[in-house]
Amino acid sequence: MMLKVEHIGIAVKSLQESNELFAKLFGKTHYKVESVESEGVSTSFFQMGETKIELLEATNPESAIAKFIEKKGEGIHHIAYEVSNIYEEMERLKNEGFTLLNAEPKKGADNKLICFLHPKSTNGVLIELCQEIK
Ligand code: CMX
């Protein structure tokens, strides 16, 4: 079951500059910075009520974030939904005809198991499923 929008991911060129920009915008600072080597990203998180804003900077030119910025520029990169059981939700969405970008959940930032859906199967929006690792 999908529970809520867990976070919105925003691709940025400079995490440091965007941390300052968003801190001014929100009137508070990020609560963590975390690198996810396997995804080629450095991230920071701002808590906004029940939802978070994740800023993502590429750490190598092959990173999905580097390619995204090269093609589209900085901006909203993905919407992440918290799910109660990521294995069940992946199975359900696969059976509904959505294209899963990974066959098994993988470890993402902020202590989460994650899975992405291809934007071509979701009206051009990159969707992430995430479930907290307990
Ligand atoms: N949102 C919407 N559309 C996107 C997109 C995004 N974030 N990223 C790429 N696209 C579009 C491309 O522009 C392209 O569109 P057109 O065919 O109209 O030109 C289309 O998707 C497919 O592009 P592609 O060439 O097949 O694939 P890419 O190499 O651009 O990769 C994607 C796209 C989504 C498959 C890849 O970025 C991916 O696997 N993403 C999941 C992993 C990820 O994003 N990791 C970084 C975040 C990690 C984290 O949150 O911790």
Residues whose N, C-alpha, C, O or C-beta is under 5 A from the ligand:
A	BS01	CMX	V36 E39 A64 F68 H77 L101 G108 A109 F116 P119 G124 V125 L126
